[in-house]
Every structure is written in structure tokens, then in C-alpha cells.
Amino acid sequence: MIKVGVIGFGTVGQGVVESLVQLERGLRKEVTLEMLLVTNRRKHEHSEQYALVTDDWETFAARYYDVVFEAAGGIEPVYDYVRFFLKKGVPVVTANKKLVAERGEELERLAAENDTYLCYEAAVAGGIPILNAIKGTLATTSFTSVAGILNGTTNYILTGMIEQNRPFQDMLEEAQAKGYAEADPTDDIEGYDAWYKIRILARLCFGIWPNRDDISRSGLHDVLDWHVELGQSLGLTLKLDGRASVKNNTIIGSVAPAFFTNDHPFSTVYGVTNAVVLEGKAIERLLFTGPGAGKEATANSMVEDYLFHERYKGERQPMLIKEKEQNRIANVLVMVAAHEKKEAEKVVEHLPCQRINTFAADEGEAWWLKVYEDVIPFISKQLGLSLYRVYGAFEKQLVTTNMHHPSSIDETLEQKA
């Protein structure tokens, strides 16, 4: 018999309880729900499981469990609860990306010391089995980079802006009305949600936890409607992109809005769908897509995560860090409003970049720059304008849209760099 405890009884917690039949079938053992820990027991008085609900931590902690599912979210007091069970040798399954990103290194170490494990497949791209694919199927595969569309809320908003030509605020309000965005959407809009997730992905791909300061974060606060429209006129699709790679034995990465050409797989990731791309010498490029959240998807992921860890006892090896290619040249678009143009032209002349072309809009213009990717943060800071990386075959796409561009890069870029 497997005895289960559940922390949190909101949407995801309810989904976990409903999925216990699935767990029983997978384990071929009887599964019993022992107790549910909530913050306010009275709110659940009409639930079928009310007799098992408690809001007293001491009561919940006194029970014996074979596994605990954590679906409450946040860091405190959940962090203390998770530590308590790991120290007792009880495996914990969580969908809590903030907890895992901020405290995962310590919690994994604690789990190992007590011969148990912390599962967090559902913390990243809820309906995509990406973490366990990395741990299991790709356990000895070396990766050069990982990237993803990791936040369904921002992807839904940007999809509507592009496909329906609707303003940002309208799409945000619609996302909130449909339950895709919280009343306070800061974590989604400012990129925190995707930031937590790319840090978790980086840890599994490269074998070490990244330093939080080495993964930069920029949300949608500087994205204007005309930026999206101008990009669309060039055949580009705007997404909130998260990515990580390794340089000098350090994981580096970013979360930022970026444009994708129509030949890039991320350009066709619509609505609340998530996507992850893994790249490496042996695999070239692997694409995973699926639902990023939702009651059924997340609960299913948590149950499957526990089943995976019960069956799979191997560990991904931390020596599989691979350096990315150095000094790659990147395409970027800098959005310059009419009143910013004069000053920006003075600044850009002295920066290590080559200005290739200008694309006009009523509200301003986009400057196409070629730069070495290592200096993009410096250029962005010096200009102080909205700068977007362009991924995919940009030059090739411009040919198909009859946009003028030079056939090669002159020596200016190398001289400036």
C-alpha cells in the first residue's frame, strides 16, 4: 500500500487527488490518500475529501507517508515542509518552480543525504515530459544549449497581438478573464516565471545549478504594439524566449522578448502552448511541445514524475557540460522612436556593431544590427532602447520578402569589436 500526503488543495492539488487512480494503476499497488494540508480548512467543507483535510501542520506532519505531493506554491512555509519530509527520507513531488529554482540545490543535496529524491517535472512546461526525458532517455547526452517558450500567459498575449492585431492591454485582460493570467500578472509579464524555469532546465542539461545572476531577465514591459507590428511586417514573430548555454565553465543565459523567423520552430508555438529545444552534437536539435499548465496536465505530470523516479534509479552525470560556439554573430533589431533617433544615431556610431538596414514604421523605425552575441548586453545598455535578438535565417527571409540587405558583412564589425 502506498500512503499519499498532499500539500495544497487548489486546482493542481485537486487534480493530483483525482489522479491517484492513475497512480494506483501505474504502481499496481493500492494507493490511499492519508491527509491534505491547506491554509484554511473551512474553505473545503463541501469537498468529498473534507474528512482528510487539515490546516494544522503538526497534525499533517505526524502521519506516515510514502510520498508527499506539494501543490501549494511559493517558498514559505512550503520550503520548511519539503525539508521536513526529505530529512525523513520521504520523496516529495512538486510543481513549484520558484521553490525549485531558488532552493533546489539545497533540497536536492538534502534528498541525496537521506536516500530519497525531489521530483519537479511539473515545475517546467507542465504537460511536456521534458525534465525526465533529459534525466532518463538522454541521460548520457551532451547538450550545447537549451531554449524554450516557457510561459503560456505571455505566449497567449503575444499570439493575440500578432494574429488578431489587438493591443497588449486587451490581450492581458482577456488572459486574466480566461484564467491564463493572475490578477497580479507580474511573475508572467516581467519574465520571472520563465526565469525560474530556464534555470531548472539549465541545471538538468549541464549538471550544475546556475548562478541566478548569470541568467538575465527582461519581460514585456518595454514591448510596444508597434514593435510587434513592425516585426510582423518583416515576417517575424515575437515570443518571450528563455535560453541557456555554457561559457568558460559557467552557465549563462537570458529571458527576454525575441523575434523568430518563420523557419524557426518557435514561430509556430501559439497560445498557451510551451516548447523546449535541446541542441547538441549527437542530437542536433530536438523539439518538445505541449501544454504548459492546467489542472489535468500538471497533475498528470506530477503523478508520472513519481512513477518515473520509482522505476528509474540512475542519475544524469554532471560532467556533461559542453561549451557553446564562441563569438557567434547575431542579428538584432533596435526599436527607435522618432524622438529618440537623433541621440541614438550618435551613440550607435561608437558601438561594436554594424548597422545593416533600417525598417520604417509610423511611430519610429527598427535598426538591423549585426553584433557579436557576447556584446549584446553592452550595446543594449549603451543605447537604452528596446533591443530584440532575431533567431532563425533572417537574411534568407528578407530575400523572400524583397527587403534589401547586403550579401556579406564588411570588416567594420570586426574592427569595432
Phi, psi and chi 1 to 4 in degrees:
 res  aa     phi    psi   chi1   chi2   chi3   chi4
   1 MET       -  135.7  178.4 -176.7  -67.4      -
   2 ILE  -106.3  121.0  -58.2  -62.9      -      -
   3 LYS   -99.6  126.4  -63.4 -175.5  176.7 -177.7
   4 VAL  -115.0  135.8  174.2      -      -      -
   5 GLY  -115.1  145.3      -      -      -      -
   6 VAL  -128.0  127.7  177.7      -      -      -
   7 ILE  -103.4  116.6  -60.0  173.2      -      -
   8 GLY    97.1  129.5      -      -      -      -
   9 PHE  -132.6   40.7 -161.5   39.0      -      -
  10 GLY   -85.3 -149.1      -      -      -      -
  11 THR   -57.9  -49.9  -59.6      -      -      -
  12 VAL   -70.6  -42.5  174.5      -      -      -
  13 GLY   -59.1  -41.5      -      -      -      -
  14 GLN   -63.2  -39.4  -68.5  171.6   24.1      -
  15 GLY   -62.4  -39.0      -      -      -      -
  16 VAL   -63.0  -45.9  169.8      -      -      -
  17 VAL   -59.8  -42.2  170.6      -      -      -
  18 GLU   -67.6  -21.6  -67.1  167.9    7.3      -
  19 SER   -92.6    2.9  -61.4      -      -      -
  20 LEU   -65.3  -26.6  -68.0 -176.1      -      -
  21 VAL   -63.3  -40.4  172.7      -      -      -
  22 GLN   -62.3  -40.9  173.9 -172.9  -16.0      -
  23 LEU   -64.0  -42.2 -179.6   60.8      -      -
  24 GLU   -61.2  -41.1 -165.0  168.7   65.1      -
  25 ARG   -66.9  -40.0 -172.9  167.5   59.6 -113.0
  26 GLY   -69.6  -36.7      -      -      -      -
  27 LEU   -86.7  -19.1  -68.8  171.8      -      -
  28 ARG    57.9   38.2  -63.7 -176.8  179.9  179.6
  29 LYS  -138.2  157.4  -65.0  179.7 -179.0  179.1
  30 GLU   -70.1  135.3 -177.9 -178.9   -7.5      -
  31 VAL  -119.6  129.2  175.0      -      -      -
  32 THR  -123.3  138.6   62.7      -      -      -
  33 LEU   -85.0  114.3  176.5   62.8      -      -
  34 GLU   -84.2  -46.8  -69.1  -65.3  -60.3      -
  35 MET  -164.6  152.6 -171.2  161.4  -76.2      -
  36 LEU  -119.3  129.1  -69.5  148.9      -      -
  37 LEU  -102.9  124.9  178.5   64.9      -      -
  38 VAL  -130.9  172.5  -60.8      -      -      -
  39 THR   -85.7  -27.9   54.5      -      -      -
  40 ASN  -142.6  103.4 -174.7  -13.5      -      -
  41 ARG   -62.2  -35.3 -174.6  171.1 -174.9  -97.9
  42 ARG   -63.6  -26.3  -66.9 -179.0   62.3 -176.5
  43 LYS   -66.6  -14.8  -71.3  176.3   62.2  176.7
  44 HIS  -114.2   22.0  -57.5  -83.6      -      -
  45 GLU   -66.7  -17.1   59.4 -174.4   -2.5      -
  46 HIS   -98.2    4.0  -60.9  -62.5      -      -
  47 SER   -77.8  147.0  167.7      -      -      -
  48 GLU   -62.7  -25.6  -67.4 -178.9   12.1      -
  49 GLN   -95.3   15.1  -70.5   80.8   23.7      -
  50 TYR   -55.2  -35.7 -175.7   62.3      -      -
  51 ALA   -64.4  -21.6      -      -      -      -
  52 LEU   -98.9    0.2  -59.2  176.0      -      -
  53 VAL   -89.8  135.3  174.7      -      -      -
  54 THR  -139.0  150.9 -178.1      -      -      -
  55 ASP  -114.0   16.9   51.5   15.2      -      -
  56 ASP  -107.8  114.9 -179.6   68.2      -      -
  57 TRP   -60.6  -42.2  161.7 -113.7      -      -
  58 GLU   -61.1  -39.5  -61.1  -63.4  -26.0      -
  59 THR   -64.7  -44.9  -59.8      -      -      -
  60 PHE   -64.9  -44.1 -176.0   82.2      -      -
  61 ALA   -68.4  -22.5      -      -      -      -
  62 ALA   -75.4  -18.1      -      -      -      -
  63 ARG   -77.5  159.1  -68.4  -70.2 -172.3   96.7
  64 TYR   -93.6  134.8  170.9   82.7      -      -
  65 TYR  -134.0  144.9  -52.8  102.2      -      -
  66 ASP   -85.5  -25.8  -67.6  -65.8      -      -
  67 VAL  -157.0  146.0   59.1      -      -      -
  68 VAL  -121.3  129.4  171.2      -      -      -
  69 PHE  -100.1  123.6  -70.5   86.5      -      -
  70 GLU  -104.2  116.1 -174.2  -83.4  -57.9      -
  71 ALA  -132.2   27.9      -      -      -      -
  72 ALA   -90.2  -35.9      -      -      -      -
  73 GLY    86.8  168.1      -      -      -      -
  74 GLY    77.0 -177.5      -      -      -      -
  75 ILE  -105.8  -52.1  -67.7 -175.7      -      -
  76 GLU  -104.9  137.7  -59.7  -64.4  -12.8      -
  77 PRO   -90.0    8.4   35.5  -36.2      -      -
  78 VAL   -58.9  -37.5  170.6      -      -      -
  79 TYR   -54.4  -44.9  166.0   69.1      -      -
  80 ASP   -66.5  -37.8  -68.1  -33.3      -      -
  81 TYR   -63.1  -46.2  -60.6  163.0      -      -
  82 VAL   -64.3  -43.4  172.7      -      -      -
  83 ARG   -58.9  -42.2  -72.9 -173.0   77.3 -106.7
  84 PHE   -57.0  -48.0  172.9   83.3      -      -
  85 PHE   -74.5  -37.2  -74.0  112.2      -      -
  86 LEU   -63.3  -39.1  -67.8  178.1      -      -
  87 LYS   -64.3  -27.1  -72.7  177.1   73.9  172.3
  88 LYS   -84.7   -3.3  -69.9 -177.4   66.5  174.2
  89 GLY    84.4   16.3      -      -      -      -
  90 VAL   -94.5  124.5  177.5      -      -      -
  91 PRO   -65.4  144.5   21.6  -31.1      -      -
  92 VAL  -122.3  132.0  176.0      -      -      -
  93 VAL  -111.4  125.0 -176.2      -      -      -
  94 THR  -133.6  152.5 -179.3      -      -      -
  95 ALA  -111.4   16.8      -      -      -      -
  96 ASN   -91.2   90.3 -168.8  -24.3      -      -
  97 LYS   -65.2  -34.9   64.1 -111.3  176.7 -168.9
  98 LYS   -65.8  -44.7 -174.9  174.1 -175.9  179.0
  99 LEU   -60.8  -45.7  174.9   69.6      -      -
 100 VAL   -67.6  -43.9  175.9      -      -      -
 101 ALA   -65.2  -40.6      -      -      -      -
 102 GLU   -86.4  -31.8  -61.9  -70.0  -12.1      -
 103 ARG  -125.6    7.1  -54.6  -68.6  176.3   86.0
 104 GLY   -60.8  -39.5      -      -      -      -
 105 GLU   -60.5  -45.9 -175.1  170.8   11.8      -
 106 GLU   -65.9  -43.0  175.9 -164.0  -15.1      -
 107 LEU   -68.1  -37.3  -66.8  174.8      -      -
 108 GLU   -64.9  -40.3  -77.0 -169.2  -34.9      -
 109 ARG   -63.6  -42.4 -176.5  168.5   55.9 -111.3
 110 LEU   -63.4  -41.3 -175.3   62.7      -      -
 111 ALA   -61.9  -44.6      -      -      -      -
 112 ALA   -63.3  -39.1      -      -      -      -
 113 GLU   -64.7  -24.3  -70.1  170.9   -5.4      -
 114 ASN  -113.0   20.5  -67.9  -81.5      -      -
 115 ASP    55.0   44.3 -164.5   28.2      -      -
 116 THR  -139.5 -163.3 -171.7      -      -      -
 117 TYR  -149.8  156.1   50.5   83.5      -      -
 118 LEU  -110.8  122.5  174.8   70.3      -      -
 119 CYS  -104.2  135.1  -50.5      -      -      -
 120 TYR  -145.6   32.2   44.2   86.8      -      -
 121 GLU   -53.3  -41.7  171.3   69.1   71.2      -
 122 ALA   -73.5   -7.3      -      -      -      -
 123 ALA   -75.4  -18.4      -      -      -      -
 124 VAL  -127.4  122.0  177.7      -      -      -
 125 ALA    49.0   67.1      -      -      -      -
 126 GLY   -37.2  -41.5      -      -      -      -
 127 GLY   -95.2    1.9      -      -      -      -
 128 ILE  -107.6  124.9  -53.1  173.6      -      -
 129 PRO   -79.0   53.1   30.6  -35.8      -      -
 130 ILE   -75.0  -42.4 -178.3   63.0      -      -
 131 LEU   -66.4  -42.1  -58.7 -169.4      -      -
 132 ASN   -75.7  -22.6  -70.8  -22.8      -      -
 133 ALA   -65.8  -41.1      -      -      -      -
 134 ILE   -67.1  -43.1  -64.6  170.7      -      -
 135 LYS   -70.1  -38.3  -70.9 -179.6 -175.7  177.5
 136 GLY  -102.7  -74.2      -      -      -      -
 137 THR   -60.4  -35.8  -51.5      -      -      -
 138 LEU  -110.5   31.7  -58.0  170.1      -      -
 139 ALA   -61.6  -27.3      -      -      -      -
 140 THR  -112.6   13.2   61.8      -      -      -
 141 THR   -87.8  134.7  -58.8      -      -      -
 142 SER   -90.6  134.9  -62.7      -      -      -
 143 PHE  -111.7  145.1  -57.4  113.2      -      -
 144 THR   -98.5  -25.9   54.2      -      -      -
 145 SER  -161.2  159.7   68.1      -      -      -
 146 VAL  -137.0  138.9   56.7      -      -      -
 147 ALA  -144.6  157.0      -      -      -      -
 148 GLY  -163.0  154.9      -      -      -      -
 149 ILE   -96.7  100.6  -53.7  -59.5      -      -
 150 LEU  -111.6   -2.6  -57.8  172.4      -      -
 151 ASN  -125.6  112.9 -178.3  -96.8      -      -
 152 GLY   -67.7  -32.1      -      -      -      -
 153 THR   -63.5  -51.8  -59.9      -      -      -
 154 THR   -67.1  -34.0   52.3      -      -      -
 155 ASN   -67.5  -36.4 -155.5   46.7      -      -
 156 TYR   -64.0  -44.3  179.7   83.4      -      -
 157 ILE   -63.2  -48.3  -69.1  170.1      -      -
 158 LEU   -67.8  -34.7  -68.4  170.5      -      -
 159 THR   -61.5  -44.5  -62.4      -      -      -
 160 GLY   -65.8  -37.8      -      -      -      -
 161 MET   -62.3  -37.4  -68.0  176.1   69.7      -
 162 ILE   -81.2  -49.3  -67.2  166.5      -      -
 163 GLU   -79.8  -30.3  -67.2 -168.6  -18.0      -
 164 GLN  -111.5    0.7  -57.2  172.3   35.2      -
 165 ASN    53.8   40.9  -66.7  -43.7      -      -
 166 ARG  -101.6  148.7  -67.3  173.8   59.6 -174.4
 167 PRO   -70.2  158.8   21.7  -30.5      -      -
 168 PHE   -54.6  -48.4  174.2   86.9      -      -
 169 GLN   -62.2  -39.0 -169.9   59.6   37.5      -
 170 ASP   -61.2  -44.2  -80.8    3.5      -      -
 171 MET   -69.1  -35.2  -72.1  -53.5  -55.0      -
 172 LEU   -63.0  -45.9  172.3   58.2      -      -
 173 GLU   -63.5  -37.4  -68.8  172.9    2.0      -
 174 GLU   -66.9  -41.1 -180.0  173.6  -65.8      -
 175 ALA   -61.4  -38.7      -      -      -      -
 176 GLN   -67.5  -41.5  -70.3  171.8  -39.7      -
 177 ALA   -63.6  -32.9      -      -      -      -
 178 LYS   -88.9   -1.7  -69.2 -173.1  174.0 -177.0
 179 GLY    84.4    8.9      -      -      -      -
 180 TYR   -80.5  -23.3  -61.9  148.3      -      -
 181 ALA  -127.9  145.9      -      -      -      -
 182 GLU   -74.6  165.4  -58.7  -69.6  -20.0      -
 183 ALA   -58.1  -38.7      -      -      -      -
 184 ASP  -105.2  100.4  178.3    1.8      -      -
 185 PRO   -88.5   17.8   34.4  -33.7      -      -
 186 THR   -54.3  -47.5  -58.4      -      -      -
 187 ASP   -57.8  -37.4  -90.1   10.3      -      -
 188 ASP   -77.5  -54.5  -65.1  -39.5      -      -
 189 ILE   -66.9  -35.8  -58.8  -56.5      -      -
 190 GLU   -88.9    3.5  -63.3  -58.6  -35.4      -
 191 GLY    87.0    4.5      -      -      -      -
 192 TYR   -64.6  -43.2  -74.3  100.5      -      -
 193 ASP   -57.3  -49.7  179.6   82.0      -      -
 194 ALA   -66.4  -32.3      -      -      -      -
 195 TRP   -64.1  -43.9 -175.2   57.0      -      -
 196 TYR   -60.8  -43.2  -60.8  138.7      -      -
 197 LYS   -69.9  -40.5  -66.9  172.1 -179.4  175.5
 198 ILE   -69.5  -29.9 -165.7   62.3      -      -
 199 ARG   -66.4  -38.3  -71.5  159.8   59.9 -167.9
 200 ILE   -67.5  -44.5  -64.8  169.6      -      -
 201 LEU   -60.7  -41.8  -79.4  168.5      -      -
 202 ALA   -62.1  -41.0      -      -      -      -
 203 ARG   -59.4  -42.5  177.6  -95.8  178.1  -86.7
 204 LEU   -75.5  -35.7  -71.3  176.6      -      -
 205 CYS   -70.9  -38.8  -74.7      -      -      -
 206 PHE  -111.6   -1.9  -54.2  119.8      -      -
 207 GLY    85.9   -4.3      -      -      -      -
 208 ILE  -136.2  156.6   57.3  174.5      -      -
 209 TRP   -79.2  131.2  -77.2   96.0      -      -
 210 PRO   -73.4  153.1   27.9  -34.1      -      -
 211 ASN   -71.6  128.3 -175.3  -39.0      -      -
 212 ARG   -57.2  -29.9   68.4 -158.7  -52.2  -89.3
 213 ASP   -76.4  -12.4  -64.8  -29.5      -      -
 214 ASP   -91.7   -1.5  -68.5  -31.6      -      -
 215 ILE  -114.4  102.3  -50.9  -71.6      -      -
 216 SER   -73.5  158.8   63.4      -      -      -
 217 ARG  -138.0  129.5  176.8 -165.9   53.8   79.1
 218 SER  -144.1  127.4  177.2      -      -      -
 219 GLY   -95.3 -150.3      -      -      -      -
 220 LEU   -97.9    9.3  -58.2 -174.8      -      -
 221 HIS   -64.0  -25.8   57.1  -84.3      -      -
 222 ASP   -99.4    2.7  -70.6  -30.6      -      -
 223 VAL   -80.1  121.7  174.4      -      -      -
 224 LEU  -106.1  156.5  -59.2 -179.8      -      -
 225 ASP   -56.0  -38.5  -65.7  -18.7      -      -
 226 TRP   -71.7  -23.9   71.2  -90.0      -      -
 227 HIS   -62.9  -46.3  -61.9  174.3      -      -
 228 VAL   -63.5  -44.2  178.7      -      -      -
 229 GLU   -66.1  -40.9  -66.8  166.7    4.8      -
 230 LEU   -65.8  -43.2 -162.6  154.5      -      -
 231 GLY   -59.8  -40.8      -      -      -      -
 232 GLN   -62.4  -36.2 -169.4  176.5    8.2      -
 233 SER   -65.7  -20.8   72.2      -      -      -
 234 LEU   -96.1    6.5  -59.6  173.9      -      -
 235 GLY    80.5   21.4      -      -      -      -
 236 LEU  -106.2  149.0  -57.9  174.0      -      -
 237 THR  -118.3  129.9  -56.3      -      -      -
 238 LEU   -90.4  132.8 -170.9   66.9      -      -
 239 LYS  -138.0  157.1  -56.6  -73.4 -177.3 -176.8
 240 LEU   -87.6  111.0 -175.5   64.2      -      -
 241 ASP  -104.8  136.5  171.1   73.4      -      -
 242 GLY  -121.3  137.2      -      -      -      -
 243 ARG  -155.1  158.1   59.2 -174.0   55.2 -124.0
 244 ALA  -151.4  149.7      -      -      -      -
 245 SER  -152.0 -171.8   56.2      -      -      -
 246 VAL  -123.7  134.8  176.7      -      -      -
 247 LYS  -140.3  128.8 -178.5  179.7  179.3 -177.4
 248 ASN    52.7   43.7  -61.7  -32.5      -      -
 249 ASN    62.3   20.7  -69.4  -42.3      -      -
 250 THR  -124.4  134.5  -60.3      -      -      -
 251 ILE   -76.3  126.4  -62.9  174.0      -      -
 252 ILE  -123.7  154.6   59.1  171.4      -      -
 253 GLY  -176.6 -173.4      -      -      -      -
 254 SER  -159.2  157.1   64.3      -      -      -
 255 VAL  -124.9  121.0  169.7      -      -      -
 256 ALA  -163.9  152.6      -      -      -      -
 257 PRO   -66.1  138.5   19.9  -28.2      -      -
 258 ALA  -146.4  155.6      -      -      -      -
 259 PHE   -96.0  146.9  -76.4  110.8      -      -
 260 PHE  -128.2  135.9  -66.5   88.4      -      -
 261 THR   -73.5  164.6   59.1      -      -      -
 262 ASN   -73.5   -5.2   54.8   25.9      -      -
 263 ASP   -93.2   -4.4   69.0  -32.9      -      -
 264 HIS   -87.6  137.7 -166.2  -73.2      -      -
 265 PRO   -60.1  -27.1   17.1  -30.1      -      -
 266 PHE   -70.0  -20.0  -75.2  173.9      -      -
 267 SER   -66.9  -20.0   67.4      -      -      -
 268 THR  -108.2   18.9   55.5      -      -      -
 269 VAL   -93.3  105.7  178.8      -      -      -
 270 TYR  -108.4  160.8  -56.7  120.4      -      -
 271 GLY    59.6 -138.2      -      -      -      -
 272 VAL   -87.3    7.7  -65.8      -      -      -
 273 THR   -67.6  144.4  -57.6      -      -      -
 274 ASN  -107.3  161.8  -78.6 -166.0      -      -
 275 ALA  -150.4  147.6      -      -      -      -
 276 VAL  -134.8  134.9  177.0      -      -      -
 277 VAL  -117.8  126.9  163.2      -      -      -
 278 LEU  -107.5  135.3  -57.3  174.5      -      -
 279 GLU  -125.4  142.8  -66.8 -172.6  -13.3      -
 280 GLY  -170.6  163.2      -      -      -      -
 281 LYS   -60.0  -43.0 -176.8  177.5  179.9 -179.3
 282 ALA   -77.5  -29.1      -      -      -      -
 283 ILE  -106.5   -9.6   59.0  172.6      -      -
 284 GLU    57.8  -94.0  -65.7 -173.5    1.9      -
 285 ARG  -140.0  126.3  174.4 -173.4  -78.5  177.7
 286 LEU  -114.7  132.4  -67.5  179.7      -      -
 287 LEU  -114.7  130.0  171.8   66.6      -      -
 288 PHE  -120.1  131.3  -60.0   77.7      -      -
 289 THR  -134.4  155.5   62.7      -      -      -
 290 GLY   165.8 -178.6      -      -      -      -
 291 PRO   -65.8  140.1   23.3  -32.9      -      -
 292 GLY   -91.2  -17.5      -      -      -      -
 293 ALA  -159.5 -168.3      -      -      -      -
 294 GLY   111.7  152.7      -      -      -      -
 295 LYS   -56.7  -55.8  176.9 -179.0  177.4  180.0
 296 GLU   -68.0  -44.8  -69.3   80.8    8.5      -
 297 ALA   -62.7  -44.9      -      -      -      -
 298 THR   -70.3  -44.3  -55.0      -      -      -
 299 ALA   -62.6  -42.5      -      -      -      -
 300 ASN   -60.6  -41.4  178.8   72.4      -      -
 301 SER   -63.3  -39.4 -176.7      -      -      -
 302 MET   -66.2  -43.4  -66.0  178.7   77.5      -
 303 VAL   -65.4  -46.0  169.1      -      -      -
 304 GLU   -63.8  -32.6  -68.6  -71.4   -4.6      -
 305 ASP   -62.6  -45.8 -160.3    9.5      -      -
 306 TYR   -63.1  -43.6  175.5   58.6      -      -
 307 LEU   -61.0  -41.7  -69.9  172.1      -      -
 308 PHE   -59.7  -47.7  171.5   84.8      -      -
 309 HIS   -70.8  -27.7  -79.1   81.8      -      -
 310 GLU   -70.0  -30.7  -77.6  -64.2  -68.8      -
 311 ARG   -91.6  -33.1  -65.2  165.6  177.8  161.7
 312 TYR  -107.5  118.8  177.8   75.4      -      -
 313 LYS  -106.8    2.3  -57.4  -59.5 -177.9 -178.5
 314 GLY   -77.7  168.4      -      -      -      -
 315 GLU  -129.6  139.3  -74.5  -67.5  -28.1      -
 316 ARG   -70.9  135.0 -177.2  168.5  172.8   80.0
 317 GLN   -83.7  135.5  -60.7  -57.5  -49.4      -
 318 PRO   -76.5   -5.7   27.5  -35.3      -      -
 319 MET   -84.7    6.1   72.7  -80.2  -66.4      -
 320 LEU   -86.7   26.3  -61.5  176.4      -      -
 321 ILE   -73.5  130.4  -65.7  177.4      -      -
 322 LYS  -125.8  134.7  -69.4  -66.4 -179.5 -178.6
 323 GLU   -71.9  143.6  -62.7  -77.8  -32.1      -
 324 LYS   -78.9  163.7   69.2  172.1 -176.5  175.6
 325 GLU   -61.6  137.1 -179.9 -175.5  -14.3      -
 326 GLN   -87.4  151.6  -61.3  -62.0  -52.9      -
 327 ASN    52.3   44.9  -91.4  -18.6      -      -
 328 ARG   -75.2  145.0  -69.8 -171.8  -63.0 -173.4
 329 ILE   -87.6  132.9  -66.0  174.0      -      -
 330 ALA  -117.8  151.0      -      -      -      -
 331 ASN   -95.1  133.7  -68.7  -53.9      -      -
 332 VAL  -134.4  152.3  -59.5      -      -      -
 333 LEU  -115.6  127.3  -72.4  179.0      -      -
 334 VAL  -107.5  122.8  178.3      -      -      -
 335 MET   -89.5  120.2  -60.2  -62.6  177.6      -
 336 VAL  -120.3  113.1 -173.0      -      -      -
 337 ALA   -70.9  159.5      -      -      -      -
 338 ALA   -55.5  -42.0      -      -      -      -
 339 HIS   -76.0  -10.0   67.9  -81.5      -      -
 340 GLU   -97.9  -10.2  -60.9  167.5  -33.1      -
 341 LYS   -63.0  -47.5 -178.6  177.7  177.4 -179.6
 342 LYS   -60.2  -48.1 -173.9  174.8 -179.1  179.9
 343 GLU   -68.8  -39.6 -175.8   62.5   29.1      -
 344 ALA   -64.0  -35.8      -      -      -      -
 345 GLU   -65.6  -34.0  -74.9 -178.7  -30.9      -
 346 LYS   -66.2  -40.2  -66.1  178.2 -176.6  177.0
 347 VAL   -72.8  -44.4  175.5      -      -      -
 348 VAL   -65.5  -25.8   77.2      -      -      -
 349 GLU   -59.5  -28.7  -72.5 -179.1    3.2      -
 350 HIS  -104.0    8.9  -55.7  -72.8      -      -
 351 LEU   -97.5  153.7  -65.5  178.3      -      -
 352 PRO   -77.0   71.3   29.4  -35.9      -      -
 353 CYS  -153.7  163.9   61.6      -      -      -
 354 GLN  -118.2  123.5 -176.6 -179.5    4.9      -
 355 ARG   -85.1  116.2 -175.1  171.9  166.4 -175.0
 356 ILE   -93.2  -45.1  -55.6  -62.9      -      -
 357 ASN  -159.8  166.5 -150.7  -21.9      -      -
 358 THR  -128.7  134.8  -61.1      -      -      -
 359 PHE  -119.9  124.1  -52.2  105.0      -      -
 360 ALA   -93.4  149.8      -      -      -      -
 361 ALA  -140.2  168.3      -      -      -      -
 362 ASP   -61.6  -37.7  -68.7  -20.3      -      -
 363 GLU   -86.8  -14.1  -62.0   87.4  -15.1      -
 364 GLY   170.2 -146.7      -      -      -      -
 365 GLU  -152.2  161.2   55.1 -167.8   36.4      -
 366 ALA  -111.4  129.3      -      -      -      -
 367 TRP   -98.1  125.6  -65.2   -9.1      -      -
 368 TRP   -88.9  115.7  172.4   17.5      -      -
 369 LEU  -114.5  147.6  -53.0 -178.1      -      -
 370 LYS  -110.7  129.9  -81.5 -167.6  174.9  -69.1
 371 VAL  -143.2  158.9  -57.9      -      -      -
 372 TYR   -73.7  133.7  -72.8  116.3      -      -
 373 GLU   -61.3  -26.0   63.2  176.2   10.9      -
 374 ASP   -65.7  -22.8  -69.4   -8.9      -      -
 375 VAL  -101.8    5.3  -60.5      -      -      -
 376 ILE   -57.5  -45.8  -70.3  176.7      -      -
 377 PRO   -59.3  -38.8  -25.4   35.8      -      -
 378 PHE   -64.8  -45.7  170.8   76.1      -      -
 379 ILE   -63.6  -42.2  -70.5  174.7      -      -
 380 SER   -60.5  -42.4  178.9      -      -      -
 381 LYS   -66.9  -41.3 -177.2  177.4 -179.9 -179.9
 382 GLN   -67.7  -39.1  -66.6  -59.8  -52.5      -
 383 LEU   -77.0  -36.2  -75.9  171.1      -      -
 384 GLY    66.3   26.8      -      -      -      -
 385 LEU  -120.0  170.7  -57.8  172.3      -      -
 386 SER   -72.0  117.7  -65.3      -      -      -
 387 LEU  -120.3  130.4 -177.7  150.5      -      -
 388 TYR  -122.5  128.8  -58.9   92.2      -      -
 389 ARG   -71.2  144.5 -179.2   80.0 -179.5  -96.3
 390 VAL  -113.9  121.8 -179.5      -      -      -
 391 TYR  -108.8  140.9  -66.1   98.3      -      -
 392 GLY   110.5 -176.9      -      -      -      -
 393 ALA   -83.4   79.4      -      -      -      -
 394 PHE   -66.2  -47.1 -170.1   35.6      -      -
 395 GLU   -59.4  -44.0  -71.3   92.2  -21.1      -
 396 LYS   -61.8  -39.8 -179.3  179.3  178.2 -179.2
 397 GLN   -67.3  -37.3 -177.6  155.7  -58.2      -
 398 LEU   -65.7  -32.1  -68.9  179.5      -      -
 399 VAL   -62.0  -42.8  169.6      -      -      -
 400 THR   -69.5  -22.1   63.8      -      -      -
 401 THR  -100.9   10.5   55.2      -      -      -
 402 ASN    60.4   31.6  -64.2  -43.0      -      -
 403 MET   -90.9  134.7  -56.1  -64.6  -69.6      -
 404 HIS   -69.5  139.0  170.7   72.7      -      -
 405 HIS  -157.6  153.3   69.4  -73.8      -      -
 406 PRO   -72.7  153.0   25.0  -32.5      -      -
 407 SER   -80.4  -18.4   58.2      -      -      -
 408 SER  -151.8  165.9   62.2      -      -      -
 409 ILE   -88.3  132.9  -53.7  171.4      -      -
 410 ASP   -81.7 -174.3   63.5   25.4      -      -
 411 GLU   -79.9   -4.2  -62.6  177.5   -3.3      -
 412 THR   -59.9  -44.1  -54.5      -      -      -
 413 LEU   -59.9  -47.5  178.6   58.1      -      -
 414 GLU   -65.4  -37.7 -171.6  167.5  -11.6      -
 415 GLN   -65.6  -42.4  -69.2  170.7   -7.1      -
 416 LYS   -68.7  -36.8  -74.5 -172.9  173.6 -177.2
 417 ALA   -70.9      -      -      -      -      -
